[in-house]
Amino acid sequence: MILGVILGVILGLIFCGKEIPLRDAHNTAREHRSVTVLGSTGSIGCNTLDLIARSPDRFKVEALTANANVAVLAEQARAVRPAFVAVADERAYGALRERLAGTGIEVAAGPKAVVEAAERPAEWVGASIVGAAGLQPTLAAIRRGAVVALANKETLVCAGDLVMAEVARSGATLLPVDSEHSAIFQVFDFAQRDRIEKIILTASGGPFRCHDRAAMAHITPAEAVAHPNWRMGAKISVDSATMMNKGLEIIEAHHLFALPETRIDVLVHPQSVIHSMVAYVDGSVLAQMGSPDMRTPLAFALGWPSRIPAPAPRLDLAAIATLTFEAPDPERFPALRLARQALQTGGAAPTILNAANEVAVGRFLAGEIGFLDIAESVARTLEALDPVPLGSLEEVMAVDAEARRTASAIPRGRLHAKKRGPEGTPDFLNGDGKAGPWMG
Ligand SMILES: NC(=O)c1ccc[n+]([C@@H]2O[C@H](COP(=O)([O-])OP(=O)(O)OC[C@H]3O[C@@H](n4cnc5c(N)ncnc54)[C@H](OP(=O)(O)O)[C@@H]3O)[C@@H](O)[C@H]2O)c1
């Protein structure tokens, strides 16, 4: 048993140094793993708690957090009895306290309280807050050396170098939850990383895979959040529809697997059965498959380094019969190209891309801008701001805030304004009146 725990610690240290997660490392997880779920009321958070509820003897919940969804958070807290719950929105504090009166559960509110939840001594932390709001709490868990199951890809997009440096410094273990990155992690031979030619991220193509650009102009928020294969939160559903989600995942994969952008391919696979692949120098391509249910990659991360049961529908390949693949179309889905260019540019570019995208998706969901305006708005924000080098969290936060201000200030009517010559050059275009390098 003691040997097992020691092996587990060694494995954690090895993986955090991006080396070899040994495959014979079964059964080293502790009997009662203490867990904290950041963003427990969201789609990923609820799936995590569903798995925990199915193995109550295996897990003990330390803390749960939400933004403002007091009803679901209180219900979850009454069910799993954490020591601590926090809401980011201070206005929700009174209602949460009232709902948990008499339970003995400590209640707190505000962004600092969410960070405090991450700092509490849970061995495993599910980072499932949506957007850059997850950065500081996720970093707090990483800084104290926790096992962090990362769903919150925006954390790596907006501050990837900083986050990976903290992982290396603290000895934290970062486990991917995104189904694509979980798939790659499962078939990536860390002992022979020099024998890996490339990784291939699969993409469903989203609900508008077959739409032409003209039809995309009329897409409504309700249509955009209705993903054909996955049930997810609103923001990631819109990201999937624009394919910005795949762009964010390219940046996430670059940081997790230490590969350059040129060795990260994207392949559209509408059935979402193959979750991603790794191609080796001998021509072998290893894939991980499963039905599209986030409880499978979540169970992989929750049980790691051992496997625990998950109730996802079992794959019936005979019933599916046909798996299809196609190349992504960067003309109809320019977000993919924007993300690649941001990664190539480096510095603040991915931070700007992420913040501008969060603002644009919010504006689209609010009915303020159209579907095609999302990528356009991101492109214009990238054109407007310098991709300065980022050396600290404060610098990341400052760029994030500036990009949000810039993206929010782009008037709706200007997004598809006809491009004019230098005299009447719109604010967000280059001086020569052409779109900047961002739109290719
Ligand atoms: N859903 C999926 O299948 C899936 C798959 C792969 C990766 N991911 C990634 O996982 C993350 C979560 O996605 P999701 O679909 O679960 O999102 P979601 O359903 O919208 O849930 C988001 C969670 O974050 C909380 N939250 C929102 N704003 C916050 C803030 N400012 N401060 C603190 N907490 C805040 C929400 O609380 P309230 O409920 O109170 O608003 C909720 O608990 C995203 O980064 C996404 O890209 C999701």
The ligand as an SDF file (V2000), in Angstrom:
LIG
                    3D

 48 52  0  0  0  0  0  0  0  0999 V2000
  -19.6480   20.6640  -21.5590 N   0  0  0  0  0  0  0  0  0  0  0  0
  -18.7990   19.8380  -22.1550 C   0  0  0  0  0  0  0  0  0  0  0  0
  -19.1760   18.7640  -22.6190 O   0  0  0  0  0  0  0  0  0  0  0  0
  -17.3360   20.2150  -22.2500 C   0  0  0  0  0  0  0  0  0  0  0  0
  -16.4570   19.3620  -22.9370 C   0  0  0  0  0  0  0  0  0  0  0  0
  -15.0990   19.6840  -22.9710 C   0  0  0  0  0  0  0  0  0  0  0  0
  -14.6300   20.8190  -22.3520 C   0  0  0  0  0  0  0  0  0  0  0  0
  -15.5100   21.6470  -21.7120 N   0  0  0  0  0  0  0  0  0  0  0  0
  -14.9990   22.8640  -21.0650 C   0  0  0  0  0  0  0  0  0  0  0  0
  -15.3520   22.8280  -19.6970 O   0  0  0  0  0  0  0  0  0  0  0  0
  -15.6220   24.1360  -19.2130 C   0  0  0  0  0  0  0  0  0  0  0  0
  -17.0320   24.1660  -18.6370 C   0  0  0  0  0  0  0  0  0  0  0  0
  -17.9470   23.9270  -19.6850 O   0  0  0  0  0  0  0  0  0  0  0  0
  -19.4930   23.6370  -19.3840 P   0  0  0  0  0  0  0  0  0  0  0  0
  -20.0830   23.2380  -20.6840 O   0  0  0  0  0  0  0  0  0  0  0  0
  -19.6090   22.7270  -18.2200 O   0  0  0  0  0  0  0  0  0  0  0  0
  -19.9910   25.1180  -18.9970 O   0  0  0  0  0  0  0  0  0  0  0  0
  -21.3270   25.5320  -18.2640 P   0  0  0  0  0  0  0  0  0  0  0  0
  -22.3370   24.4390  -18.3440 O   0  0  0  0  0  0  0  0  0  0  0  0
  -21.6950   26.8520  -18.7800 O   0  0  0  0  0  0  0  0  0  0  0  0
  -20.8750   25.6580  -16.7250 O   0  0  0  0  0  0  0  0  0  0  0  0
  -19.9580   26.6280  -16.3360 C   0  0  0  0  0  0  0  0  0  0  0  0
  -19.6950   26.5690  -14.8440 C   0  0  0  0  0  0  0  0  0  0  0  0
  -18.8390   27.6710  -14.4970 O   0  0  0  0  0  0  0  0  0  0  0  0
  -19.4960   28.5040  -13.5310 C   0  0  0  0  0  0  0  0  0  0  0  0
  -19.1260   29.8790  -13.7880 N   0  0  0  0  0  0  0  0  0  0  0  0
  -19.5200   30.6570  -14.8270 C   0  0  0  0  0  0  0  0  0  0  0  0
  -18.9770   31.8730  -14.7340 N   0  0  0  0  0  0  0  0  0  0  0  0
  -18.2290   31.8970  -13.6070 C   0  0  0  0  0  0  0  0  0  0  0  0
  -17.4500   32.8840  -12.9580 C   0  0  0  0  0  0  0  0  0  0  0  0
  -17.3120   34.1210  -13.4550 N   0  0  0  0  0  0  0  0  0  0  0  0
  -16.8020   32.5440  -11.8260 N   0  0  0  0  0  0  0  0  0  0  0  0
  -16.9340   31.3090  -11.2980 C   0  0  0  0  0  0  0  0  0  0  0  0
  -17.6720   30.3250  -11.8630 N   0  0  0  0  0  0  0  0  0  0  0  0
  -18.3110   30.6170  -13.0110 C   0  0  0  0  0  0  0  0  0  0  0  0
  -20.9830   28.2410  -13.7390 C   0  0  0  0  0  0  0  0  0  0  0  0
  -21.7420   28.6120  -12.5920 O   0  0  0  0  0  0  0  0  0  0  0  0
  -23.3260   28.9740  -12.7440 P   0  0  0  0  0  0  0  0  0  0  0  0
  -24.0150   27.6680  -13.0160 O   0  0  0  0  0  0  0  0  0  0  0  0
  -23.6960   29.5560  -11.4330 O   0  0  0  0  0  0  0  0  0  0  0  0
  -23.4330   29.9290  -13.8920 O   0  0  0  0  0  0  0  0  0  0  0  0
  -20.9450   26.7320  -13.9880 C   0  0  0  0  0  0  0  0  0  0  0  0
  -20.7820   26.0530  -12.7790 O   0  0  0  0  0  0  0  0  0  0  0  0
  -15.4300   25.0660  -20.4170 C   0  0  0  0  0  0  0  0  0  0  0  0
  -14.1320   25.6010  -20.3810 O   0  0  0  0  0  0  0  0  0  0  0  0
  -15.5840   24.1480  -21.6220 C   0  0  0  0  0  0  0  0  0  0  0  0
  -14.8600   24.6120  -22.7380 O   0  0  0  0  0  0  0  0  0  0  0  0
  -16.8400   21.3700  -21.6480 C   0  0  0  0  0  0  0  0  0  0  0  0
  1  2  1  0
  2  3  2  0
  2  4  1  0
  4  5  1  0
  4 48  2  0
  5  6  2  0
  6  7  1  0
  7  8  2  0
  8  9  1  0
  8 48  1  0
  9 10  1  0
  9 46  1  0
 10 11  1  0
 11 12  1  0
 11 44  1  0
 12 13  1  0
 13 14  1  0
 14 15  2  0
 14 16  1  0
 14 17  1  0
 17 18  1  0
 18 19  2  0
 18 20  1  0
 18 21  1  0
 21 22  1  0
 22 23  1  0
 23 24  1  0
 23 42  1  0
 24 25  1  0
 25 26  1  0
 25 36  1  0
 26 27  1  0
 26 35  1  0
 27 28  2  0
 28 29  1  0
 29 30  1  0
 29 35  2  0
 30 31  1  0
 30 32  2  0
 32 33  1  0
 33 34  2  0
 34 35  1  0
 36 37  1  0
 36 42  1  0
 37 38  1  0
 38 39  2  0
 38 40  1  0
 38 41  1  0
 42 43  1  0
 44 45  1  0
 44 46  1  0
 46 47  1  0
M  CHG  2   8   1  16  -1
M  END
$$$$
